[in-house]
Amino acid sequence: MPLFSRPDGDLVRGEAPVRRIMPYLMRGRNESCVYQESVYRIAATRTWLKAYNRAHHPRATMFHLVAYATAVALEARPRLNRFVSGGRIYQRRGVSISFVAKREFTDDGPDVTVKLACPRGERFAAFSRRLSTQVDEARDTDCAVDKEVGLIMRLPGPLVRALVGLARTLDHWNLFPAFMIRDDPMYASLFLANLGSVGVSDVYHHLYEYGTVSIFGAVSAPRRAGFAGRDGVTSEEALSVRWTFDERIDDAFSCARSLALVQKILEDPGRWLGPPEGDPVWTGEERGAPEP
């Protein structure tokens, strides 16, 4: 039992002894990584997004839909929305997604990191609008985290290492202040990297030991891929997302079922979100979706 409670999660109880001991056997996230590549058909997705963008502003992108699909999956499959800290497994309070955006599309253009809270039941239009707004704001102004890091990096190296060590120690004992966790992008359900937008594809990304992010998704650039079917192999436009999981939070079977939800939304948004001209929202339960 931990001495103190956490501001961002609740201690998971009742897990099997084998799962409870895993954080002690595998102390770091990168020691506990499992890798999975998902390749999605996106012909129907492109058609849906084009119709959506004719009826809505600001426009949504494929990345917006990937982020929304993962937020839905994390809400529907809460076991995936967990993290390990101090050798214990916690259920995260709420879903949040972090990602990096460039201020300018140049080699020297600085990056800005955005953390987006994802309220339960939010419609895609509202989600996409908030995502675009936060990216625009982050590009125009320095966020609080960037300012804090800028101040810290003015200090001598040994003092920076001491401060980082103090933060890790406080977090281990559940004493890291809530106001520090709230806006820190390393304390999120998922980190998504839209690497395809900057010409980088087919990459698996590491997990960060600092913070509590347990899943990383690297989104490649769309391209054609082969899919096997009853009539043979067909070449279709596809999107690859390479996932990195901390296997201590959940087992592979449950993770696979969670990824199936992402596939449903991405490959057929018209069925699972509704008409693009309306106010799309995940409607799996109402439409009699099979158990994810």
NURO-736265 format. One line per 5 residues: number of its first residue (from 1); for each residue y, x, z of C-alpha. Coordinates in nm, 2 decimals, padded with zeros to 4 digits. Layout:
// NURO-736265
NUM	Y:X:Z  ...
This chain:
// NURO-736265
1	00.00:00.00:00.00  00.35:00.14:-00.09  00.60:00.16:00.19  00.88:00.00:-00.02  00.89:-00.26:-00.29
6	01.04:-00.20:-00.63  01.34:-00.38:-00.78  01.18:-00.40:-01.13  00.81:-00.49:-01.06  00.55:-00.63:-00.83
11	00.24:-00.45:-00.71  -00.07:-00.57:-00.89  -00.34:-00.67:-00.66  -00.71:-00.76:-00.71  -00.78:-00.52:-00.99
16	-01.12:-00.36:-01.02  -01.17:-00.03:-00.83  -01.22:00.16:-01.16  -00.88:00.05:-01.29  -00.71:00.11:-00.95
21	-00.83:00.47:-00.94  -00.73:00.55:-01.30  -00.37:00.65:-01.21  -00.51:00.91:-00.97  -00.75:01.05:-01.23
26	-00.49:01.05:-01.50  -00.16:01.12:-01.34  00.07:01.13:-01.64  00.13:00.89:-01.93  00.06:01.14:-02.20
31	-00.27:01.22:-02.04  -00.35:00.85:-02.05  -00.25:00.78:-02.42  -00.44:00.56:-02.65  -00.33:00.54:-03.02
36	-00.35:00.25:-03.25  -00.22:00.20:-03.61  -00.15:-00.16:-03.72  -00.09:-00.23:-04.09  00.07:-00.57:-04.17
41	00.10:-00.76:-04.49  00.47:-00.84:-04.54  00.50:-01.03:-04.87  00.54:-01.36:-04.69  00.76:-01.19:-04.43
46	01.01:-01.07:-04.70  01.03:-01.42:-04.85  01.09:-01.57:-04.50  01.36:-01.32:-04.41  01.55:-01.37:-04.74
51	01.56:-01.75:-04.68  01.66:-01.69:-04.32  01.95:-01.46:-04.41  02.08:-01.71:-04.66  02.12:-01.96:-04.37
56	02.22:-01.73:-04.08  02.47:-01.46:-04.00  02.45:-01.18:-03.90  02.15:-01.10:-04.12  01.81:-01.02:-03.97
61	01.60:-00.72:-04.07  01.23:-00.65:-04.06  01.29:-00.44:-03.75  01.44:-00.75:-03.58  01.13:-00.95:-03.66
66	00.90:-00.66:-03.53  01.10:-00.65:-03.20  01.09:-01.03:-03.16  00.71:-01.04:-03.23  00.65:-00.77:-02.96
71	00.87:-00.95:-02.71  00.67:-01.27:-02.77  00.34:-01.08:-02.72  00.46:-00.93:-02.40  00.56:-01.27:-02.26
76	00.23:-01.43:-02.37  00.02:-01.14:-02.26  00.18:-01.03:-01.93  -00.10:-00.77:-01.85  00.05:-00.56:-02.13
81	00.39:-00.57:-01.95  00.29:-00.34:-01.67  00.36:00.01:-01.57  00.23:00.29:-01.34  00.45:00.45:-01.07
86	00.34:00.65:-00.77  -00.02:00.61:-00.85  00.00:00.23:-00.84  00.01:-00.04:-01.11  00.30:-00.29:-01.12
91	00.37:-00.61:-01.31  00.71:-00.58:-01.46  00.97:-00.85:-01.39  01.09:-00.97:-01.73  01.06:-00.82:-02.08
96	01.29:-00.56:-02.22  01.29:-00.35:-02.53  01.46:-00.01:-02.59  01.53:00.15:-02.92  01.76:00.41:-03.08
101	02.03:00.34:-03.34  02.23:00.60:-03.53  02.61:00.58:-03.51  02.63:00.73:-03.86  02.35:00.78:-04.11
106	02.41:01.16:-04.14  02.21:01.46:-04.02  02.47:01.52:-03.75  02.52:01.15:-03.66  02.47:01.10:-03.29
111	02.21:00.86:-03.16  02.27:00.57:-02.92  02.00:00.41:-02.71  02.00:00.04:-02.66  01.81:-00.16:-02.40
116	01.77:-00.53:-02.48  01.66:-00.79:-02.23  01.43:-01.06:-02.38  01.45:-01.39:-02.20  01.14:-01.61:-02.21
121	01.14:-01.87:-02.49  01.45:-01.73:-02.67  01.48:-01.84:-03.03  01.46:-01.58:-03.30  01.82:-01.65:-03.42
126	01.96:-01.59:-03.08  01.75:-01.28:-03.03  01.85:-01.13:-03.37  02.22:-01.20:-03.31  02.21:-01.04:-02.96
131	02.03:-00.73:-03.10  02.29:-00.69:-03.38  02.58:-00.73:-03.13  02.44:-00.48:-02.89  02.38:-00.22:-03.16
136	02.74:-00.27:-03.29  02.88:-00.24:-02.94  02.67:00.07:-02.87  02.80:00.23:-03.19  03.16:00.15:-03.11
141	03.16:00.26:-02.74  02.97:00.49:-02.52  02.72:00.30:-02.30  02.71:00.36:-01.93  02.39:00.57:-01.95
146	02.54:00.80:-02.21  02.85:00.85:-01.99  02.64:00.93:-01.69  02.42:01.17:-01.88  02.73:01.34:-02.02
151	02.87:01.39:-01.67  02.54:01.53:-01.55  02.51:01.77:-01.84  02.84:01.94:-01.74  02.66:02.07:-01.43
156	02.47:02.40:-01.42  02.10:02.39:-01.54  01.95:02.44:-01.19  02.15:02.16:-01.05  02.05:01.93:-01.34
161	01.68:02.01:-01.27  01.73:01.93:-00.90  01.89:01.59:-00.98  01.62:01.50:-01.22  01.36:01.60:-00.96
166	01.54:01.39:-00.70  01.53:01.09:-00.94  01.16:01.13:-01.00  01.09:01.16:-00.63  01.29:00.85:-00.54
171	01.12:00.66:-00.82  00.78:00.77:-00.69  00.85:00.63:-00.35  01.02:00.31:-00.50  01.36:00.42:-00.37
176	01.54:00.46:-00.71  01.84:00.22:-00.69  01.82:-00.10:-00.89  02.16:-00.04:-01.05  02.02:00.29:-01.20
181	01.71:00.12:-01.34  01.89:-00.19:-01.48  02.05:-00.02:-01.78  01.83:00.28:-01.82  01.64:00.25:-02.15
186	01.35:00.45:-02.01  01.28:00.16:-01.77  01.17:-00.10:-02.03  00.85:-00.28:-02.14  00.85:-00.11:-02.48
191	01.03:00.15:-02.68  01.05:00.09:-03.05  01.16:00.35:-03.30  01.26:00.24:-03.65  01.17:00.57:-03.80
196	01.12:00.44:-04.15  01.49:00.36:-04.17  01.56:00.73:-04.16  01.29:00.84:-04.39  01.02:00.93:-04.14
201	00.68:00.75:-04.15  00.33:00.79:-04.02  00.43:00.92:-03.68  00.27:00.87:-03.34  00.53:00.91:-03.07
206	00.46:01.04:-02.72  00.53:00.84:-02.40  00.80:00.95:-02.16  00.69:01.07:-01.82  01.04:00.98:-01.69
211	01.09:00.61:-01.64  00.83:00.33:-01.68  00.79:00.27:-02.05  00.41:00.21:-02.11  00.41:00.14:-02.49
216	00.58:00.31:-02.78  00.59:00.17:-03.13  00.68:00.38:-03.43  00.78:00.17:-03.73  00.72:00.33:-04.07
221	00.89:00.24:-04.40  00.74:-00.05:-04.60  00.51:00.06:-04.88  00.20:-00.06:-05.07  -00.14:-00.04:-04.90
226	-00.49:-00.15:-04.98  -00.65:-00.45:-04.81  -01.02:-00.55:-04.83  -01.10:-00.91:-04.89  -01.37:-01.13:-05.03
231	-01.26:-01.06:-05.38  -01.24:-00.68:-05.33  -00.95:-00.45:-05.25  -00.60:-00.57:-05.32  -00.28:-00.36:-05.32
236	00.00:-00.54:-05.12  00.33:-00.45:-04.97  00.27:-00.35:-04.61  00.44:-00.23:-04.29  00.27:00.02:-04.06
241	00.34:00.04:-03.69  00.18:00.32:-03.49  00.14:00.23:-03.12  00.10:00.46:-02.82  -00.03:00.29:-02.51
246	-00.08:00.40:-02.15  -00.44:00.28:-02.10  -00.40:00.27:-01.73  -00.21:-00.07:-01.75  -00.47:-00.27:-01.94
251	-00.80:-00.23:-02.13  -00.84:-00.19:-02.50  -00.99:-00.54:-02.56  -00.68:-00.71:-02.40  -00.44:-00.48:-02.59
256	-00.61:-00.57:-02.92  -00.57:-00.94:-02.85  -00.21:-00.89:-02.77  -00.15:-00.70:-03.10  -00.31:-01.00:-03.28
261	-00.01:-01.21:-03.17  00.23:-00.96:-03.33  00.03:-00.98:-03.65  00.04:-01.36:-03.66  00.42:-01.36:-03.64
266	00.49:-01.07:-03.88  00.25:-01.18:-04.15  00.32:-01.56:-04.14  00.66:-01.62:-03.97  00.69:-01.96:-04.14
271	00.38:-02.09:-03.96  00.45:-01.94:-03.62  00.83:-01.95:-03.60  00.90:-02.25:-03.82  01.13:-02.29:-04.13
276	01.37:-02.00:-04.18  01.67:-02.24:-04.24  01.63:-02.38:-03.89  01.64:-02.22:-03.55  01.31:-02.03:-03.54
281	01.11:-01.99:-03.22  00.75:-01.91:-03.14  00.56:-02.24:-03.16  00.21:-02.12:-03.11  00.12:-02.36:-02.83
286	00.28:-02.66:-03.00  00.10:-02.59:-03.32  -00.24:-02.56:-03.16  -00.26:-02.18:-03.19  -00.60:-02.03:-03.10
291	-00.61:-01.83:-02.78  -00.45:-01.49:-02.86
